[in-house]
Amino acid sequence: MRTILILMPCLCLSPLSTSFPSLPPSLPSIPFSSVDLDGTILEKPDDEAHAHAMLSSLSGRQHLVHSGVAVFSSKGPRSKTNGTPLPVVSFCESTRVTFATLTSEEIWSYVRSGEPMDKAGAYGIQGLGGQMVRGIDGCYFTVMGLPMHRLSAALAQVIIKGLL
């Protein structure tokens, strides 16, 4: 049986045990995407006040969103040390996002919606948070957490190399 797995951090890894029995039971968890404001990574907010502070810091400014992907295949390489599967391809894609200038009231209104509480940088471009985005330079899907074009190209190369 051939298996291919697209691993984005934070996804549950328990289904891997059947295809990759040598994977450790738990792996470190990092965000799907990282919001990078002048070199400071904005993770998920701790509470509503933290979400408000994050969004206030993004207001009227540009930041980067980085999304990483690793693709594993049962036909792919394994670590020489312990046999753990290694990715057949991995990459990080970045997009520059420009936020509109927001009032404190606008930010609190969004925070009270609950949407920002499980999002890196306290916003989701695909939801209500999209109305705060004035523009992007790069891939919209990267900001959502899955750079579709780059992933499609990577999967095509995996297939061409016979790793699927």
DSSP file (Angstrom, degrees, kcal/mol; ACC not computed):
  #  RESIDUE AA STRUCTURE BP1 BP2  ACC     N-H-->O    O-->H-N    N-H-->O    O-->H-N    TCO  KAPPA ALPHA  PHI   PSI    X-CA   Y-CA   Z-CA
    1    1 A M              0   0    0      0, 0.0     2,-0.4     0, 0.0     0, 0.0   0.000 360.0 360.0 360.0 130.1    0.0    0.0    0.0
    2    2 A R        -     0   0    0    162,-0.1     2,-0.4    73,-0.0   162,-0.1  -0.820 360.0-172.7 -98.4 137.9    1.4    3.4   -0.9
    3    3 A T        -     0   0    0     -2,-0.4    71,-3.1    16,-0.1    72,-0.4  -0.984  11.3-169.3-131.9 140.6    0.5    6.4    1.3
    4    4 A I  E     -A   73   0A   0     -2,-0.4     2,-0.4    69,-0.3    69,-0.3  -0.991   8.5-169.1-125.7 140.2    1.1   10.1    0.9
    5    5 A L  E     -A   72   0A   0     67,-4.0    67,-4.0    -2,-0.4     2,-0.7  -0.994  14.7-155.2-131.7 130.5    0.6   12.5    3.7
    6    6 A I  E     -A   71   0A   0     -2,-0.4     2,-0.6    65,-0.2    65,-0.2  -0.929  22.5-160.5-102.1 113.4    0.6   16.2    3.6
    7    7 A L  E     +A   70   0A   0     63,-3.5    63,-2.2    -2,-0.7    -2,-0.0  -0.851  16.5 177.0-104.4 120.2    1.5   17.3    7.1
    8    8 A M    >   -     0   0    0     -2,-0.6     3,-1.7    61,-0.2    61,-0.1  -0.986  44.1-100.1-114.0 129.6    0.7   20.8    8.2
    9    9 A P  T 3  S+     0   0    0      0, 0.0    20,-0.1     0, 0.0     3,-0.1  -0.078 106.1  35.1 -49.8 148.7    1.7   21.4   11.8
   10   10 A C  T 3  S+     0   0    0      1,-0.4     2,-0.2    18,-0.3    19,-0.1   0.196  85.5 124.7  87.3  -9.9   -1.1   21.2   14.4
   11   11 A L  S <  S-     0   0    0     -3,-1.7    -1,-0.4     1,-0.1     2,-0.2  -0.538  75.5 -97.8 -76.5 147.7   -2.9   18.4   12.5
   12   12 A C        -     0   0    0     -2,-0.2    -1,-0.1     1,-0.1     4,-0.0  -0.446  33.7-164.5 -63.5 130.6   -3.6   15.3   14.6
   13   13 A L    >   +     0   0    0     -2,-0.2     3,-1.8     1,-0.2     4,-0.4   0.427  60.7 101.1-100.7   0.5   -0.9   12.8   13.8
   14   14 A S  T >  S+     0   0    0      1,-0.3     3,-1.6     2,-0.2     4,-0.3   0.843  74.9  61.6 -58.9 -35.0   -2.6    9.6   15.2
   15   15 A P  T >> S+     0   0    0      0, 0.0     3,-0.9     0, 0.0     4,-0.6   0.723  91.4  71.5 -63.1 -16.5   -3.6    8.4   11.7
   16   16 A L  H <> S+     0   0    0     -3,-1.8     4,-4.0     1,-0.2     3,-0.4   0.774  76.9  78.8 -66.9 -25.2    0.1    8.2   10.9
   17   17 A S  H <4 S+     0   0    0     -3,-1.6    -1,-0.2    -4,-0.4    -3,-0.1   0.805  91.8  50.1 -59.7 -30.7    0.6    5.2   13.1
   18   18 A T  H <4 S+     0   0    0     -3,-0.9    -1,-0.2    -4,-0.3    -2,-0.2   0.880 122.8  30.2 -75.6 -36.4   -0.8    2.8   10.6
   19   19 A S  H  < S+     0   0    0     -4,-0.6    -2,-0.2    -3,-0.4    -1,-0.1   0.800 134.5  29.5 -89.4 -31.6    1.3    4.0    7.7
   20   20 A F    ><  +     0   0    0     -4,-4.0     3,-2.0    -5,-0.1    -1,-0.2  -0.668  64.8 171.4-129.3  75.2    4.3    5.1    9.6
   21   21 A P  T 3  S+     0   0    0      0, 0.0    -1,-0.1     0, 0.0    -4,-0.1   0.713  75.7  61.7 -62.6 -19.8    4.6    3.0   12.8
   22   22 A S  T 3  S+     0   0    0     61,-0.2    62,-0.1     2,-0.0    -5,-0.1   0.470  75.9 113.4 -88.3   1.1    8.0    4.4   13.7
   23   23 A L  S <  S-     0   0    0     -3,-2.0     4,-0.0    -7,-0.2    -3,-0.0  -0.470  79.1-104.8 -67.7 141.7    6.7    7.9   14.1
   24   24 A P        -     0   0    0      0, 0.0    -1,-0.1     0, 0.0     3,-0.1  -0.344  29.5-115.0 -63.0 150.9    7.0    9.2   17.7
   25   25 A P  S    S+     0   0    0      0, 0.0     2,-0.4     0, 0.0   -12,-0.1   0.796  98.5  25.9 -62.2 -28.8    3.6    9.2   19.4
   26   26 A S        -     0   0    0    -13,-0.0     3,-0.0   -12,-0.0     0, 0.0  -0.999  67.3-168.1-138.3 139.5    3.6   13.0   19.8
   27   27 A L        -     0   0    0     -2,-0.4   -14,-0.1     1,-0.1    -4,-0.0  -0.847  40.6 -83.3-118.5 156.7    5.4   15.7   17.7
   28   28 A P        -     0   0    0      0, 0.0     2,-0.5     0, 0.0   -18,-0.3  -0.271  43.2-135.3 -58.9 145.7    5.8   19.4   18.5
   29   29 A S        +     0   0    0    -20,-0.1    -3,-0.0   -19,-0.1     0, 0.0  -0.913  29.6 167.7-108.2 124.9    2.9   21.5   17.6
   30   30 A I        -     0   0    0     -2,-0.5     4,-0.1     1,-0.1     0, 0.0  -0.903  42.8 -81.7-128.7 161.3    3.4   24.8   15.8
   31   31 A P        -     0   0    0      0, 0.0   -21,-0.1     0, 0.0     3,-0.1  -0.157  28.1-124.4 -62.3 154.7    0.9   27.1   14.1
   32   32 A F  S    S+     0   0    0      1,-0.2    36,-1.1   -24,-0.1     2,-0.3   0.937 100.6  13.5 -55.8 -47.1   -0.4   26.5   10.6
   33   33 A S  E    S-B   67   0A   0     34,-0.2     2,-0.4   111,-0.1    34,-0.2  -0.919  72.6-143.5-130.2 154.5    0.7   30.0    9.9
   34   34 A S  E     -B   66   0A   0     32,-2.6    32,-2.6    -2,-0.3     2,-0.6  -0.974  10.7-144.2-118.1 134.5    2.9   32.5   11.7
   35   35 A V  E     -BC  65  42A   0      7,-1.0     7,-3.4    -2,-0.4     2,-0.6  -0.887  17.9-162.6 -97.9 123.2    2.1   36.2   11.6
   36   36 A D  E     -BC  64  41A   0     28,-3.4    28,-2.5    -2,-0.6     2,-0.7  -0.916  10.8-177.5-115.7 107.4    5.4   38.1   11.6
   37   37 A L  E >  S- C   0  40A   0      3,-2.9     3,-1.8    -2,-0.6    26,-0.1  -0.890  78.5 -34.9-107.7 102.8    5.3   41.8   12.6
   38   38 A D  T 3  S-     0   0    0     -2,-0.7    -1,-0.2     1,-0.3     3,-0.1   0.852 125.2 -44.5  53.8  39.3    8.7   43.3   12.2
   39   39 A G  T 3  S+     0   0    0      1,-0.3     2,-0.5     0, 0.0    -1,-0.3   0.367 115.3 114.4  89.6  -5.6   10.4   40.0   13.3
   40   40 A T  E <   -C   37   0A   0     -3,-1.8    -3,-2.9     2,-0.0     2,-0.5  -0.883  62.8-136.3 -99.2 126.3    8.0   39.4   16.2
   41   41 A I  E     -C   36   0A   0     -2,-0.5     2,-0.8    -5,-0.2    -5,-0.2  -0.711  10.9-154.1 -85.7 124.6    5.9   36.3   15.8
   42   42 A L  E     -C   35   0A   0     -7,-3.4    -7,-1.0    -2,-0.5    79,-0.2  -0.876  19.6-178.9 -99.0 109.9    2.2   36.8   16.8
   43   43 A E        -     0   0    0     -2,-0.8    78,-1.7     1,-0.2    79,-0.2   0.026  46.4 -46.4 -88.7-159.2    0.7   33.5   17.8
   44   44 A K  S    S-     0   0    0     76,-0.2    -1,-0.2    77,-0.1    76,-0.2  -0.487  70.8-103.8 -70.2 143.0   -2.8   32.8   19.0
   45   45 A P        -     0   0    0      0, 0.0    -1,-0.1     0, 0.0     3,-0.1  -0.353  15.4-142.7 -69.8 149.6   -4.1   35.3   21.5
   46   46 A D  S    S-     0   0    0      1,-0.2     2,-0.3    -3,-0.1    -2,-0.0   0.815  78.0 -19.2 -77.6 -33.2   -4.3   34.3   25.2
   47   47 A D  S  > S-     0   0    0      1,-0.0     4,-2.3    -3,-0.0    -1,-0.2  -0.909  82.5 -76.9-161.0-178.3   -7.5   36.2   25.8
   48   48 A E  H  > S+     0   0    0     -2,-0.3     4,-2.5     1,-0.2     5,-0.2   0.877 126.3  52.6 -63.3 -38.5   -9.6   39.0   24.4
   49   49 A A  H  > S+     0   0    0      1,-0.2     4,-2.3     2,-0.2    -1,-0.2   0.899 110.2  48.8 -63.9 -39.3   -7.3   41.8   25.7
   50   50 A H  H  > S+     0   0    0      2,-0.2     4,-2.6     1,-0.2    -2,-0.2   0.903 110.1  51.3 -66.4 -41.1   -4.3   40.1   24.1
   51   51 A A  H  X S+     0   0    0     -4,-2.3     4,-2.6     2,-0.2     5,-0.2   0.921 110.2  49.7 -60.4 -44.0   -6.3   39.8   20.8
   52   52 A H  H  X S+     0   0    0     -4,-2.5     4,-2.4     1,-0.2    -2,-0.2   0.917 110.8  49.5 -61.3 -43.4   -7.1   43.5   20.9
   53   53 A A  H  X S+     0   0    0     -4,-2.3     4,-1.9     2,-0.2    -2,-0.2   0.912 111.5  49.0 -63.2 -42.5   -3.5   44.3   21.6
   54   54 A M  H  X S+     0   0    0     -4,-2.6     4,-1.4     2,-0.2    -2,-0.2   0.950 113.2  45.7 -61.3 -49.5   -2.3   42.2   18.6
   55   55 A L  H  X S+     0   0    0     -4,-2.6     4,-1.5     1,-0.2    -1,-0.2   0.861 110.3  54.7 -65.2 -35.1   -4.8   43.7   16.2
   56   56 A S  H  < S+     0   0    0     -4,-2.4    -1,-0.2    -5,-0.2    -2,-0.2   0.885 107.2  51.0 -63.0 -38.1   -4.0   47.2   17.4
   57   57 A S  H  < S+     0   0    0     -4,-1.9    -1,-0.2     1,-0.2    -2,-0.2   0.790 112.5  46.3 -70.8 -26.4   -0.3   46.5   16.6
   58   58 A L  H >< S+     0   0    0     -4,-1.4     3,-2.2    -5,-0.1    41,-0.4   0.718  85.5 117.5 -84.1 -22.9   -1.3   45.3   13.1
   59   59 A S  T 3< S-     0   0    0     -4,-1.5    42,-0.3     1,-0.3     3,-0.1  -0.199  89.5  -3.6 -54.0 125.0   -3.6   48.3   12.5
   60   60 A G  T 3  S+     0   0    0     40,-1.9    -1,-0.3     1,-0.2     2,-0.2   0.614 117.2  99.4  71.6  13.3   -2.4   50.5    9.6
   61   61 A R    <   -     0   0    0     -3,-2.2    38,-2.9    39,-0.3     2,-0.3  -0.756  69.4-115.3-127.9 170.7    0.7   48.4    9.1
   62   62 A Q  E     + D   0  98A   0     -2,-0.2     2,-0.3    36,-0.2    36,-0.2  -0.816  33.7 167.5-103.7 148.6    2.2   45.7    6.9
   63   63 A H  E     - D   0  97A   0     34,-2.2    34,-3.3    -2,-0.3     2,-0.4  -0.933  29.5-113.5-147.7 171.1    3.2   42.2    8.2
   64   64 A L  E     -BD  36  96A   0    -28,-2.5   -28,-3.4    -2,-0.3     2,-0.5  -0.856  13.8-155.4-109.3 145.6    4.2   38.8    6.8
   65   65 A V  E     -BD  35  95A   0     30,-2.4    30,-2.0    -2,-0.4     2,-0.5  -0.992  12.4-164.5-117.3 125.1    2.3   35.6    7.1
   66   66 A H  E     -BD  34  94A   0    -32,-2.6   -32,-2.6    -2,-0.5     2,-0.4  -0.926   5.0-173.3-109.8 130.3    4.4   32.4    6.7
   67   67 A S  E     -BD  33  93A   0     26,-2.7    26,-2.7    -2,-0.5     2,-0.3  -0.991   6.7-159.7-125.0 130.7    2.8   29.0    6.1
   68   68 A G  E     - D   0  92A   0    -36,-1.1     2,-0.3    -2,-0.4    24,-0.2  -0.833   8.2-176.0-113.0 148.3    4.8   25.8    6.1
   69   69 A V  E     - D   0  91A   0     22,-2.4    22,-2.3    -2,-0.3     2,-0.4  -0.997   7.0-168.8-139.8 140.2    4.0   22.4    4.6
   70   70 A A  E     -AD   7  90A   0    -63,-2.2   -63,-3.5    -2,-0.3     2,-0.5  -0.999  10.6-154.5-127.6 134.9    5.8   19.1    4.7
   71   71 A V  E     -AD   6  89A   0     18,-3.1    17,-3.1    -2,-0.4    18,-1.2  -0.942  11.9-171.0-112.6 125.2    4.8   16.2    2.4
   72   72 A F  E     -A    5   0A   0    -67,-4.0   -67,-4.0    -2,-0.5     2,-0.3  -0.854   3.2-173.0-113.3 149.3    5.5   12.6    3.5
   73   73 A S  E >   -A    4   0A   0     13,-0.4     3,-2.1    -2,-0.3   -69,-0.3  -0.995  34.0-128.2-138.9 144.8    5.2    9.4    1.5
   74   74 A S  T 3  S+     0   0    0    -71,-3.1   -70,-0.1    -2,-0.3    90,-0.1   0.722 116.2  52.7 -63.0 -18.5    5.5    5.8    2.5
   75   75 A K  T 3  S+     0   0    0     88,-0.6    -1,-0.3   -72,-0.4    89,-0.1   0.351  95.3 101.1 -94.8   4.6    8.0    5.5   -0.4
   76   76 A G  S <  S-     0   0    0     -3,-2.1    12,-0.1     1,-0.2    -4,-0.1  -0.144  81.8 -71.8 -84.7-179.4   10.0    8.5    0.8
   77   77 A P        -     0   0    0      0, 0.0     9,-2.7     0, 0.0     2,-0.3  -0.228  41.2-150.9 -71.5 160.3   13.3    8.6    2.7
   78   78 A R  B     -F   85   0B   0      7,-0.3     6,-0.1     9,-0.0     2,-0.1  -0.945  29.7 -91.3-129.5 152.9   13.7    7.7    6.4
   79   79 A S     >  -     0   0    0      5,-3.0     4,-1.8    -2,-0.3     7,-0.0  -0.384  24.5-144.8 -61.3 134.2   16.2    8.9    9.0
   80   80 A K  T  4 S+     0   0    0      1,-0.2    -1,-0.2     2,-0.2     0, 0.0   0.729  97.5  56.2 -72.1 -21.1   19.3    6.8    9.1
   81   81 A T  T  4 S-     0   0    0      3,-0.1    -1,-0.2     1,-0.1    -2,-0.0   0.949 133.4  -6.7 -75.8 -51.3   19.4    7.3   12.9
   82   82 A N  T  4 S-     0   0    0      2,-0.1    -2,-0.2     0, 0.0    -1,-0.1   0.359  89.8-109.9-133.4   4.9   16.0    6.0   13.9
   83   83 A G     <  +     0   0    0     -4,-1.8   -61,-0.2     1,-0.2    -3,-0.1   0.528  60.1 156.1  79.3   4.6   14.0    5.2   10.7
   84   84 A T        -     0   0    0     -6,-0.1    -5,-3.0     1,-0.1    -1,-0.2  -0.428  51.2-102.6 -64.5 135.0   11.6    8.0   11.2
   85   85 A P  B     -F   78   0B   0      0, 0.0    -7,-0.3     0, 0.0    -1,-0.1  -0.300  35.4-152.3 -58.7 141.3   10.0    9.1    7.9
   86   86 A L        -     0   0    0     -9,-2.7   -13,-0.4   -13,-0.2   -10,-0.1  -0.837  27.2 -94.0-111.2 152.2   11.4   12.3    6.4
   87   87 A P        -     0   0    0      0, 0.0   -15,-0.3     0, 0.0     3,-0.2  -0.352  17.5-149.0 -65.7 144.9    9.5   14.7    4.1
   88   88 A V  S    S+     0   0    0    -17,-3.1     2,-0.3     1,-0.4   -16,-0.2   0.717  88.4   2.4 -81.6 -23.0    9.8   14.2    0.4
   89   89 A V  E     +D   71   0A   0    -18,-1.2   -18,-3.1     2,-0.0    -1,-0.4  -0.955  68.1 175.5-157.3 144.4    9.3   17.9    0.1
   90   90 A S  E     +D   70   0A   0     -2,-0.3     2,-0.3   -20,-0.2   -20,-0.2  -0.989   9.1 161.4-147.7 151.7    8.9   20.8    2.5
   91   91 A F  E     -D   69   0A   0    -22,-2.3   -22,-2.4    -2,-0.3     2,-0.4  -0.987  29.0-135.5-161.4 164.8    8.6   24.5    2.1
   92   92 A C  E     -D   68   0A   0     -2,-0.3     2,-0.4   -24,-0.2   -24,-0.2  -1.000  18.5-163.0-129.0 131.9    7.5   27.8    3.6
   93   93 A E  E     -D   67   0A   0    -26,-2.7   -26,-2.7    -2,-0.4     2,-0.4  -0.910   6.5-159.1-114.5 142.1    5.6   30.4    1.6
   94   94 A S  E     -D   66   0A   0     -2,-0.4     2,-0.4   -28,-0.2    45,-0.3  -0.947   8.2-173.1-125.8 145.0    5.2   34.0    2.7
   95   95 A T  E     -D   65   0A   0    -30,-2.0   -30,-2.4    -2,-0.4     2,-0.5  -0.998  22.4-130.6-134.6 137.4    2.7   36.7    1.9
   96   96 A R  E     -DE  64 137A   0     41,-2.1    41,-2.9    -2,-0.4     2,-0.4  -0.762  25.4-163.8 -88.4 130.2    2.8   40.4    2.8
   97   97 A V  E     -DE  63 136A   0    -34,-3.3   -34,-2.2    -2,-0.5     2,-0.5  -0.944   8.0-155.3-118.2 134.4   -0.5   41.7    4.3
   98   98 A T  E     -DE  62 135A   0     37,-3.2    36,-2.5    -2,-0.4    37,-1.6  -0.948  13.1-152.4-110.4 123.1   -1.5   45.3    4.7
   99   99 A F  E     - E   0 133A   0    -38,-2.9    34,-0.2    -2,-0.5     2,-0.1  -0.663  15.7-119.7 -91.0 146.7   -4.0   46.1    7.4
  100  100 A A        -     0   0    0     32,-3.2   -40,-1.9    -2,-0.3     2,-0.5  -0.378  41.5 -92.6 -70.4 160.8   -6.4   49.0    7.3
  101  101 A T        -     0   0    0    -42,-0.3     2,-0.3   -41,-0.2    -1,-0.1  -0.707  52.8-161.9 -77.6 124.9   -6.2   51.6   10.1
  102  102 A L        -     0   0    0     -2,-0.5     2,-0.2   -47,-0.2   -43,-0.1  -0.848  14.0-131.0-115.6 144.1   -8.7   50.4   12.7
  103  103 A T     >  -     0   0    0     -2,-0.3     4,-2.2     1,-0.1     5,-0.2  -0.515  30.0-112.9 -83.2 160.6  -10.3   52.2   15.6
  104  104 A S  H  > S+     0   0    0      1,-0.2     4,-2.7     2,-0.2     5,-0.2   0.885 119.5  54.4 -59.4 -38.3  -10.3   50.6   19.1
  105  105 A E  H  > S+     0   0    0      2,-0.2     4,-2.3     1,-0.2    -1,-0.2   0.909 107.3  49.3 -63.3 -42.8  -14.1   50.2   18.8
  106  106 A E  H  > S+     0   0    0      2,-0.2     4,-1.9     1,-0.2    -1,-0.2   0.907 112.2  48.8 -62.0 -41.7  -13.8   48.3   15.4
  107  107 A I  H  X S+     0   0    0     -4,-2.2     4,-2.9     1,-0.2    -2,-0.2   0.938 111.1  49.0 -64.8 -46.7  -11.2   46.0   16.9
  108  108 A W  H  X S+     0   0    0     -4,-2.7     4,-2.6     1,-0.2    -1,-0.2   0.881 108.2  55.2 -61.5 -37.4  -13.3   45.3   20.0
  109  109 A S  H  X S+     0   0    0     -4,-2.3     4,-0.6     2,-0.2    -1,-0.2   0.926 111.8  43.2 -60.4 -44.3  -16.3   44.5   17.8
  110  110 A Y  H >< S+     0   0    0     -4,-1.9     3,-1.2     1,-0.2     5,-0.5   0.926 112.4  52.6 -67.2 -45.1  -14.2   41.9   15.9
  111  111 A V  H >< S+     0   0    0     -4,-2.9     3,-1.8     1,-0.3    -2,-0.2   0.905 104.6  56.5 -58.3 -42.2  -12.7   40.5   19.1
  112  112 A R  H 3< S+     0   0    0     -4,-2.6    -1,-0.3     1,-0.3    -2,-0.2   0.692  92.3  70.5 -65.7 -18.0  -16.2   40.1   20.6
  113  113 A S  T << S-     0   0    0     -3,-1.2    -1,-0.3    -4,-0.6    -2,-0.2   0.724 102.4-133.2 -68.4 -19.2  -17.2   37.9   17.6
  114  114 A G  S X  S+     0   0    0     -3,-1.8     3,-1.2    -4,-0.4     4,-0.3   0.225  74.4 115.2  86.0 -14.2  -14.9   35.3   19.0
  115  115 A E  G >   +     0   0    0     -5,-0.5     3,-0.8     1,-0.2    -4,-0.1   0.859  68.5  53.6 -59.4 -39.2  -13.3   34.7   15.6
  116  116 A P  G >  S+     0   0    0      0, 0.0     3,-1.5     0, 0.0    -1,-0.2   0.624  84.3  87.5 -75.1  -7.9   -9.8   35.9   16.5
  117  117 A M  G <  S+     0   0    0     -3,-1.2    -2,-0.1     1,-0.3     6,-0.0   0.709  96.2  34.1 -70.8 -20.3   -9.3   33.6   19.5
  118  118 A D  G <  S+     0   0    0     -3,-0.8     2,-0.4    -4,-0.3    -1,-0.3   0.053 101.5  97.2-118.1  26.5   -7.9   30.6   17.6
  119  119 A K  S X  S-     0   0    0     -3,-1.5     3,-2.2   -76,-0.1     2,-0.2  -0.934  77.3-114.2-121.0 136.5   -6.0   32.4   14.9
  120  120 A A  G >  S+     0   0    0     -2,-0.4     3,-0.9     1,-0.3   -76,-0.2  -0.462 109.8  14.6 -59.6 133.0   -2.4   33.3   14.7
  121  121 A G  G 3  S-     0   0    0    -78,-1.7    -1,-0.3     1,-0.2   -77,-0.1   0.489 123.5 -88.8  75.5   1.5   -2.1   37.1   14.8
  122  122 A A  G <  S+     0   0    0     -3,-2.2     2,-0.3    -6,-0.2    -1,-0.2   0.740 101.0  84.8  68.6  26.6   -5.8   37.2   16.1
  123  123 A Y    <   -     0   0    0     -3,-0.9     2,-0.5    -7,-0.1    -1,-0.2  -0.995  57.7-151.7-153.3 154.6   -7.4   37.3   12.6
  124  124 A G    > > -     0   0    0     -2,-0.3     3,-1.5     1,-0.1     6,-0.6  -0.984   8.3-156.5-124.5 119.7   -8.6   35.1    9.8
  125  125 A I  T 3 5S+     0   0    0     -2,-0.5    -1,-0.1     1,-0.3     5,-0.1   0.790  93.4  60.0 -64.7 -27.1   -8.6   36.6    6.3
  126  126 A Q  T 3 5S+     0   0    0     17,-0.1    -1,-0.3     3,-0.1     2,-0.1   0.520 111.8  36.4 -81.3  -5.0  -11.2   34.1    5.2
  127  127 A G  T X 5S-     0   0    0     -3,-1.5     3,-1.7   -12,-0.0     4,-0.3  -0.154 124.0 -44.0-119.6-145.8  -13.8   35.3    7.8
  128  128 A L  G > 5S+     0   0    0      1,-0.3     3,-1.8     2,-0.2     4,-0.2   0.817 126.4  70.3 -58.9 -31.1  -14.8   38.5    9.3
  129  129 A G  G > <S+     0   0    0     -5,-0.5     3,-1.8     1,-0.3     4,-0.4   0.723  79.9  76.9 -61.0 -21.4  -11.1   39.4    9.7
  130  130 A G  G X  S+     0   0    0     -3,-1.7     3,-1.1    -6,-0.6    -1,-0.3   0.776  81.8  66.4 -60.9 -26.0  -10.9   39.8    6.0
  131  131 A Q  G <  S+     0   0    0     -3,-1.8    -1,-0.3    -4,-0.3    -2,-0.2   0.652  95.9  56.9 -72.3 -11.9  -12.6   43.2    6.2
  132  132 A M  G <  S+     0   0    0     -3,-1.8   -32,-3.2    -4,-0.2     2,-0.6   0.597  87.3  93.3 -89.2 -12.2   -9.5   44.5    8.1
  133  133 A V  E <   -E   99   0A   0     -3,-1.1   -34,-0.3    -4,-0.4     3,-0.1  -0.728  50.1-175.9 -88.6 119.0   -7.2   43.6    5.3
  134  134 A R  E     -     0   0A   0    -36,-2.5     2,-0.3    -2,-0.6   -35,-0.2   0.791  66.0 -33.2 -81.1 -30.5   -6.5   46.4    2.8
  135  135 A G  E     -E   98   0A   0    -37,-1.6   -37,-3.2     2,-0.0     2,-0.3  -0.974  50.5-135.4-177.9 166.5   -4.4   44.3    0.5
  136  136 A I  E     -E   97   0A   0     -2,-0.3     2,-0.5   -39,-0.2   -39,-0.2  -0.970   5.4-152.7-135.3 153.0   -1.9   41.5    0.1
  137  137 A D  E    S+E   96   0A   0    -41,-2.9   -41,-2.1    -2,-0.3     2,-0.3  -0.882  77.0  14.1-122.7  95.8    1.2   40.9   -1.9
  138  138 A G  S    S-     0   0    0     -2,-0.5     2,-0.5   -43,-0.2   -43,-0.2  -0.983 109.4 -10.8 139.5-153.0    1.4   37.2   -2.5
  139  139 A C     >  -     0   0    0     -2,-0.3     4,-1.2   -45,-0.3     3,-0.5  -0.734  40.1-154.3 -94.5 124.4   -0.9   34.2   -2.2
  140  140 A Y  H  > S+     0   0    0     -2,-0.5     4,-1.4     1,-0.2     3,-0.3   0.885  98.5  56.8 -57.2 -41.4   -4.3   34.6   -0.5
  141  141 A F  H  >>S+     0   0    0      1,-0.2     5,-2.4     2,-0.2     4,-1.0   0.785  98.9  59.9 -67.5 -27.2   -4.2   30.9    0.4
  142  142 A T  H  45S+     0   0    0     -3,-0.5     3,-0.5     2,-0.2    -1,-0.2   0.908 103.9  50.6 -63.5 -41.0   -0.9   31.3    2.2
  143  143 A V  H  <5S+     0   0    0     -4,-1.2   -18,-0.3    -3,-0.3    -2,-0.2   0.846 108.2  53.1 -65.7 -33.0   -2.6   33.7    4.5
  144  144 A M  H  <5S-     0   0    0     -4,-1.4    -1,-0.2     2,-0.1    -2,-0.2   0.716 125.8-103.4 -73.1 -21.3   -5.3   31.1    5.1
  145  145 A G  T  <5S+     0   0    0     -4,-1.0    -3,-0.2    -3,-0.5    -2,-0.1   0.410  97.7  77.8 115.2  -1.4   -2.6   28.5    6.0
  146  146 A L      < -     0   0    0     -5,-2.4     2,-1.6   -79,-0.1     3,-0.1  -0.801  64.6-150.2-141.8  98.6   -2.4   26.4    2.9
  147  147 A P     >  -     0   0    0      0, 0.0     4,-2.6     0, 0.0     5,-0.2  -0.484  19.7-173.2 -70.2  89.8   -0.4   27.7   -0.1
  148  148 A M  H  > S+     0   0    0     -2,-1.6     4,-2.9     1,-0.2     5,-0.2   0.870  74.6  47.7 -57.6 -48.6   -2.4   25.9   -2.8
  149  149 A H  H  > S+     0   0    0      1,-0.2     4,-2.3     2,-0.2    -1,-0.2   0.948 115.5  44.6 -62.7 -48.1   -0.4   26.7   -5.9
  150  150 A R  H  > S+     0   0    0      1,-0.2     4,-2.3     2,-0.2    -1,-0.2   0.898 114.2  50.6 -63.2 -40.0    2.9   25.8   -4.3
  151  151 A L  H  X S+     0   0    0     -4,-2.6     4,-2.8     2,-0.2     5,-0.2   0.921 109.2  51.0 -63.6 -44.0    1.5   22.6   -2.8
  152  152 A S  H  X S+     0   0    0     -4,-2.9     4,-2.1     1,-0.2    -2,-0.2   0.914 111.4  47.8 -59.8 -43.3    0.0   21.6   -6.2
  153  153 A A  H  X S+     0   0    0     -4,-2.3     4,-1.8    -5,-0.2    -1,-0.2   0.902 112.2  49.7 -64.5 -41.0    3.4   22.1   -7.8
  154  154 A A  H  X S+     0   0    0     -4,-2.3     4,-2.0     1,-0.2    -2,-0.2   0.911 110.6  49.5 -65.1 -42.5    5.2   20.1   -5.0
  155  155 A L  H  X S+     0   0    0     -4,-2.8     4,-2.3     1,-0.2    -1,-0.2   0.875 107.1  55.4 -65.0 -36.6    2.7   17.2   -5.3
  156  156 A A  H  X S+     0   0    0     -4,-2.1     4,-2.6    -5,-0.2    -1,-0.2   0.914 108.4  48.3 -61.4 -41.5    3.2   17.1   -9.1
  157  157 A Q  H  X S+     0   0    0     -4,-1.8     4,-2.3     2,-0.2    -2,-0.2   0.873 108.7  53.8 -66.3 -37.0    7.0   16.7   -8.5
  158  158 A V  H  <>S+     0   0    0     -4,-2.0     5,-2.5     2,-0.2     6,-0.4   0.919 111.7  45.4 -61.8 -43.2    6.4   14.0   -6.0
  159  159 A I  H ><5S+     0   0    0     -4,-2.3     3,-1.5     1,-0.2     5,-0.3   0.925 111.7  51.4 -66.3 -45.2    4.2   12.1   -8.5
  160  160 A I  H 3<5S+     0   0    0     -4,-2.6    -1,-0.2     1,-0.3    -2,-0.2   0.871 108.3  52.3 -59.8 -37.9    6.8   12.7  -11.3
  161  161 A K  T 3<5S-     0   0    0     -4,-2.3    -1,-0.3    -5,-0.2    -2,-0.2   0.482 115.9-117.3 -78.5  -1.7    9.6   11.3   -9.1
  162  162 A G  T < 5S+     0   0    0     -3,-1.5    -3,-0.2    -4,-0.2    -2,-0.1   0.751  76.0 129.6  75.9  23.7    7.5    8.2   -8.4
  163  163 A L      <       0   0    0     -5,-2.5   -88,-0.6     1,-0.2    -4,-0.2   0.346 360.0 360.0 -94.7   7.0    7.2    8.8   -4.7
  164  164 A L              0   0    0     -6,-0.4    -1,-0.2    -5,-0.3    -5,-0.1   0.387 360.0 360.0-108.8 360.0    3.4    8.4   -4.7
